[in-house]
Amino acid sequence: MLVTVENGRAVKVAGDPDHPFTQGFLCAKVNRYLDRTYHADRLTTPLRRVGAKGRGEFVAISWDEALDTIADRLGTVARGPHGPQAILPYSYAGTMGLLQGQSMDRRFFHALGASKLDRTICSTAGTEGMRMTVGANMGADGEGLPQSDFVLLWGTNTLTSNPHLWPFVLEARKNGAMVIAIDPIRTRTAEQCDEWIPIRPGTDAALALAMMHVLFAERLHDADYLARYTLGEMELRARVAEWSPQRAAGITGIPAERIAELGRQYGRAKAAFLRVNYGLQRHFGGGMAMRTIACLPAVTGHWRRPGGGVQLSTSIGHRFNLAALVREDLSPPVRTINMSRLGEALTRPDAGVGGPPVQAMVVYNSNPAAIAPDLGAVRRGLGREDLFTVVLEHFQTDTADWADIVLPATTQLEHWDVHLAYGHYQATLNRPSIAPIGEALPNTEIFRRLAARMGLDDPCFADDDLALIRQSLDTPHERMKGVTLEALLARGWVRLNVPRPFLPYAEGNFPTPSGKCEFYSERLERMGIDPLPTYTPPRELPETAPQLAARFPLVLISSPRHKFLNSTFVNVKALRGNAEPECQLHPADAAHRGITDGMRVVVHNDRGHFTAVARVGDSVREGVAWAPSVWWTKLAKDGRNANDTTSQGVTDLGGGATFYDNLVEVLPAD
């Protein structure tokens, strides 16, 4: 992102035309980043609560008063009967970057002896599925995609969540590739593809198994690649022999003939590109679903050629020295709390999170009062009078309304940082363009000051942000060769030390224990999990929970709106417009319930409810409701959002959130 500054004020943001992947344009959300940075509601001073929790009533205070109050309260908790483990950090990626997301903050909580947070809410299920199969969440290089002759966009709304990949997709199509979307929803991406295959939510593994059935049955596999670079071929053959297209059709809702032909199309391709995303792993069997899909390019040998393979992420390809940043060696042995179970941690510690009750929570880079599952439980926890809550934020979010102290943080235009990437192999420097707005401070500086207030005197707390960047780049890993602060300062971004395009597994070299793509995983076997790819269904489907489905027959999917990044950007009027929460239904489902387009409806289950405006059309398959989210609850008429209905259940692998494993009923609001 290039920022134009005049007289100390940023006046324009634009994409870098020299960047080989983003190619000069920004997504619709970040394109309005100045609206966010200079928003009239931007927090510019520390705040102290004066009203009831949740009311959002605060007065401005000085930094000294804020830091003294926080240090005193955290110190009291740390010295209390439950010790420092009663303090919980809660963060994710609302502010991106290694420094502002996982450096001085981690050092602070580690040295304090606070509980650790298992940051599971986005991608851990898919990441673990990839790790158990190919060894790491490192996939095909999008820059090779134009050489693909068959593109499957599987569970990804590319134009919304990965728009910089789309020009490469179009180039592949121009070169003759067919582009197919597999998704329960006809997203704006699916509308632009050659075909939309509407799959039932959570059944992706069954489709992948049936495709492999066809690949082996019709001799469309790569025998040489299988022999050289895979482990467990014979066991996989036996498993997928059980998965005929006819069997998968009854589960996926896709006709058997189309499943068989999809397997043939994939097998006949020379370099098929599978782009998958995190939506398809947000159900109980999500880790196994990703693992099963990840087997496909090894069966066909598509890893051998540019444009072939599977990409969930490229993040692990970037080998920054995270150990030097987070300094886990400062921490004593402490418990770890799964962030997807925050409601339980705050209200029912006996329900499985273990250890002492949470008595203090510090929230940064996240908005759990909008994005966490089972919001009813989360709100009850945040409303506890004995819970001391600190929030570092840009705005008075839903979560900030529940805080005791709110601290103003900087945006990307106001601080240093360094970034890895999810979809390409360039490392990126984030340098400040403008001075902080008002009294805002970077997260790194806030935690430095807190460390000093609490007497944490390890020399690491004296590291400034440029020192942190140098530490992150101090690594002998071959892929980071040439990625230096000096190179980043000169250009802004540096490609990792990999070929273009990068073919990570063309000759095997999988970072698994065996060095091969592991169809058979001894690691999973030791965990008591099926060592072979299989179909692990969602917990909330009519066939897995028939009594529940009799009351709540629709599967709710609540992926982000096109112009929201989860709960970020929701408050930017230029992006939100006059929109309000919506719920899309298939015409047959709507007619059965007496629902017409534009009618206000209530979406509910035993966990909670929210209201929305009905949109009726064939952009969702029957049995599915789609409520694009994540709305701040304070911006919804009823003060609720889709996460009032989601559960705190976690995935089979990685302990990830199960947002789309969610049965509901939708009825007219009256």
C-alpha positions, 0 to 999 in steps of 0.5 A: 500500500502506497500512502500519499502524505501532504502537510503531515496528513495522509490524503491517498492510499493506493496499491503498489503497481510494482508488486508482482502479486497485488499489482497496483490495486487494493481491496474494496475495504482497505481502499477506504482506509483513510476513512477509518484512520480519520474517522470522527469516532476515532479514539484519541485518549485513554478512557475510564468507565463511569457507567454500568458495564455494556453501556459504553459510558466513559470519561477521558483520563491521562495515560498516567492514570490509565497505566497506573490503574491497569498496573494496580489491578493486574498486580492485585490479581497476580498477587491474589489467591489464583495468581497471574494465571487469572489474567487472560490476554485475548487477541487476534488479527484486527491489527495485522503484523508481527510486531503489533500482534505478537511481540511485546504483548507476548513478552509482557504476558509471558513475563507476568505469568498470565494464562496463554491464549490458543488463537484458534478462531480462524484457521487452526483446523485447516492448518492442522489438516494440511500439517498432517498431510503435506507437513505444513500450511504451505501451498501452491504459488498463486503466481503460477496459476496462469499456467493452470488448465483447471481451477477449482475455487473450493469454499472461497469467495475469492472476489471478496476475501482474496481479490488479488488472486482473481487476475491470475484466475482470469489469466488462466481462463484466458489460456483455456482453463475452466474455472469452477466454484464449489460452495453452498452459496452462489457468491459473487465469485461463483457468479463469475465462474464457468460453473457453480457446484452447490455443495451441502455445508460441511460435506466437502470431504465426502466429495474429495473422497469420491473424486479420488475414487474416480481417479484410481478407478479410471487410472487418472492417478500419477503412479510415479509421483505416488510411488516416489513421494507419498506414504499409504497409497494402498491404504488410501486406495482401499478407503476411497474404494468405499466412496463411490460417486453414488454414496457421496451424492447422497451426502453432498447433494451433488448428482453422482454423474457430476461428481464422477465428471468432476473427478475426471476433469481434475484427473485429466488436467495437467496442472489443476489449481485448488484454492480452498479457504477457511470457510469449509473447515468451520465445522466439527470435521473441518480439519479432516475435510482439509486433510482429505482435499489436500491429498488430491494433488498428490494422487494426480501429481499436480504438484509437479507443474506450475499452476498445480497443487492446493493452496490454503495459505502461504503463511508458513513459507515465511520463516520469521524468527517468531521465537525471538519476538514472543520470548516464550522462555519468559513464561512459567508453565501455565494453562492455555485457554481456547479463544473459541471457548471464551464464553465458557472461560468467563462464565463456566471455568469448570466446563473444561477450560480448567484452572482458576477463574478469569479475573482480568482480561486484556483485549487487543486486535479483536472484538470478541463481543461481536466475533466470538461464538455464543455471544450470549455467554460472552456478554454474560462473562463480560458483564461480571462486576468482578472482571477487570477488562482492558481494551486497546482499540481504534473505536468504541466497539461492542467489546470496548463498551464492556471495558473498565479502561480503553486505550487508544491504539494506532492504525497501520498508517501510524506504526512500524510492522513487518508482515508475512502473507497468506496468498503470496511469497513476498515479505512486507514492511509497514512503515509509519506514514503519519504521526499517531492520531491524538494520544494513540500509541502502538500496541508495542509501546503500550505494553512496554509502558505497562511492563515498566509500570509493573516492574518487569525489567528484563532487557527485552522490554527496552527493544524498540520497534526497529530492533524487533523487526531486526530480531524477526529477520535474524534467522538462518532459514534459506527461504529468508535469505535476502529478506533484510531490514535494509532491503525492505526499507529500500523497496517495501517488500521482498520476495522470499528466496524461492523460485518464481513460481514456487513449486514446493513439492514438485520433487516431494520434500514434504516437511512431514516426519516421513518426508512424503505426503502422508495419506496414512498418518501415524501422528493421527493414529497416536492421537486416536484419530482415523489415520486415513482421510475420511468424512467426519460430518458436522455435528449439526446436520439433519443426519447427525442431529435429527431431533435438533434438525426437526426444530431447527432445519436450516444450516446457517452460514455467516461469512463476512459481507463483501465490505466488512473484514469480519467486524473491522470496517463495519463502522465506516459509513462509506462501506456500510452504506444504508445496509442492515443485517440480511438473511438469504433463503432459497425460494422453496425454504422461504415459501414454506415459512411464508417469508417474502423478500424484504420481510423482517425475520428472526433467525434462532436456535436454543443458543440465541437469536437475531433479526434480519431482512429476508432476501429470497433467491436461488443464490443459496441451496435449499436447506441453507440460510446465509446471513452475511456478517459480522455486524457490530451488535450496536449497529443492528436494530436488535443489538445482536448478530449471527454469533448469538446463534453459534456454538462454542464447539470446536473442530476435530483437529486444531480446536478451531471454531465451528461457526458454520456447524449451526442449525437454526430456524428462520421465521417472520419476525412478528 
